[in-house]
Amino acid sequence: MSRPPRRSFRPSDRAPTAGLVARSGSGPTQRQLRAGELVRHALVEILREEALADPALADVSVTLTEVRMSPDLRHALCFVVPLGGGQAPEVVAGLNRATRFLRGRLGRAVDLKFTPDLKFIRDDSFDEAERMSRLFADPKVRHDLDAQAGTESEDDGGPGNGDGA
């Protein structure tokens, strides 16, 4: 009796696993999101507890809104906004000057294989949200939105909607 030949599995023959699937522009993985939140929480605690020597950071409260991790988790892009929005370029520059100190503290605070390199940039999402609110409050736009809302309510539940009531 002859045995059937043993089949060797090449990587292309195997079913793809979740962690190794090539992603093409579909956003961050769960791993990146989890690591980003872990780094964000740790940095918030470090910034809250430590007194940074940089004069641009003296007596300034900073909101750390998001941390985006690279796919290999070696780089972290940190989005910050100083409280009140004032002197944002100076605060961001001060945080970028303090990255060695912050990275050292972060390495003790998080349990990652590599402590990521940090880069701080200003978060413009609050300014964009304010701009959108001003745009929606414009009388011309408000008129169009109110007119559109009126036609939708007639279509959804107005008289003569065909339900026999």
C-alpha positions in Angstrom: 0.0 0.0 0.0 1.3 3.3 -0.9 0.7 6.4 1.2 -0.7 9.5 -0.2 2.0 12.1 -0.7 2.3 14.6 2.2 1.2 18.0 1.3 3.4 20.8 2.4 1.7 24.1 3.1 3.2 27.2 1.6 2.1 30.5 3.1 0.0 31.2 0.0 -1.9 27.9 0.5 -3.0 28.8 4.0 -6.1 30.7 4.9 -5.2 34.3 5.8 -5.2 35.1 9.5 -6.7 38.3 10.9 -3.4 39.8 12.0 -1.6 39.2 8.8 -4.1 40.3 6.2 -2.8 43.0 4.0 -4.9 46.1 4.5 -5.3 48.6 1.7 -6.5 51.9 3.0 -9.3 50.5 5.2 -8.2 52.3 8.4 -6.4 51.2 11.5 -6.6 47.7 12.9 -8.0 46.8 16.3 -4.4 46.4 17.5 -3.5 49.9 16.4 -6.6 51.4 18.0 -6.0 49.6 21.3 -2.4 50.6 21.5 -3.3 54.2 20.6 -5.8 54.4 23.4 -3.3 52.8 25.8 -0.6 55.3 24.9 -3.1 58.2 25.1 -4.2 57.3 28.6 -0.7 56.9 29.7 0.4 60.2 28.2 -2.5 62.0 29.8 -1.4 60.7 33.2 2.2 61.6 32.6 1.3 65.2 31.5 -1.0 65.5 34.5 1.6 64.4 37.0 4.9 65.6 35.7 6.1 69.2 35.7 7.8 69.8 32.3 10.7 72.2 32.3 9.9 73.8 29.0 8.7 77.4 29.4 6.1 77.0 26.6 4.5 74.2 28.7 4.5 76.1 32.0 1.0 76.4 33.5 -0.7 75.2 30.3 -3.4 72.5 30.2 -3.2 70.3 27.2 -6.0 68.1 25.8 -4.7 65.0 24.2 -7.5 64.1 21.8 -6.2 61.1 19.8 -3.1 59.0 19.3 -2.7 57.2 16.0 -0.2 54.4 15.9 1.7 53.2 12.9 1.0 49.6 11.8 4.2 48.3 13.5 3.4 50.3 16.7 6.8 52.0 16.6 5.5 55.5 15.9 2.7 57.5 17.6 1.1 60.6 16.2 -0.4 62.5 19.1 -3.1 65.1 18.4 -3.2 67.9 21.1 -5.1 71.1 21.8 -4.0 73.6 24.5 -6.9 74.6 26.7 -8.4 77.7 25.2 -6.6 77.1 21.9 -4.1 79.9 22.6 -0.4 79.7 21.8 -0.9 76.3 20.1 2.2 76.4 17.9 4.4 77.1 20.9 2.8 74.3 23.0 3.1 71.8 20.2 6.8 72.8 19.7 7.4 72.4 23.5 5.8 69.0 23.5 8.0 67.9 20.6 11.0 69.2 22.4 10.0 67.1 25.5 9.5 63.8 23.5 12.6 62.1 24.9 11.4 62.7 28.5 7.8 61.7 27.7 8.9 58.6 25.8 11.1 57.5 28.8 8.1 57.9 31.2 5.8 56.2 28.7 8.1 53.2 28.5 7.6 52.6 32.2 3.9 53.2 32.0 2.8 50.9 29.2 3.5 47.3 28.4 4.4 47.3 24.7 7.3 45.5 23.0 8.7 48.8 21.8 8.1 52.3 23.2 6.8 54.3 20.3 8.5 57.4 19.0 6.2 60.4 19.7 5.2 63.2 17.4 2.8 65.9 18.6 0.7 67.9 16.2 -2.2 70.4 16.7 -5.7 68.9 16.4 -7.8 71.1 14.1 -11.0 69.1 14.5 -12.4 71.5 17.1 -11.8 74.5 14.8 -13.4 72.6 11.9 -16.5 71.7 14.1 -16.9 75.4 15.1 -16.6 76.4 11.4 -19.4 73.9 10.5 -21.6 75.2 13.4 -21.2 78.7 12.1 -22.0 77.5 8.6 -25.2 75.7 9.7 -26.2 78.8 11.7 -26.0 81.0 8.6 -29.6 82.2 7.7 -29.4 81.1 4.1 -28.3 77.6 5.1 -30.8 77.4 8.0 -33.6 78.3 5.5 -32.6 75.4 3.2 -32.3 73.0 6.2 -35.7 73.9 7.5 -37.3 73.5 4.1 -35.7 70.1 3.7 -36.8 69.0 7.1 -40.4 70.1 6.3 -40.5 68.0 3.2 -39.1 64.9 5.0 -41.7 65.1 7.8 -44.5 65.3 5.2 -43.1 62.2 3.4 -42.7 60.2 6.6 -45.8 60.7 8.6 -47.9 63.5 7.2 -51.6 63.1 6.1 -52.3 60.9 3.2 -49.3 58.6 3.8 -51.2 55.6 2.4 -51.5 53.6 5.6 -55.3 53.7 5.6 -55.8 55.6 8.9 
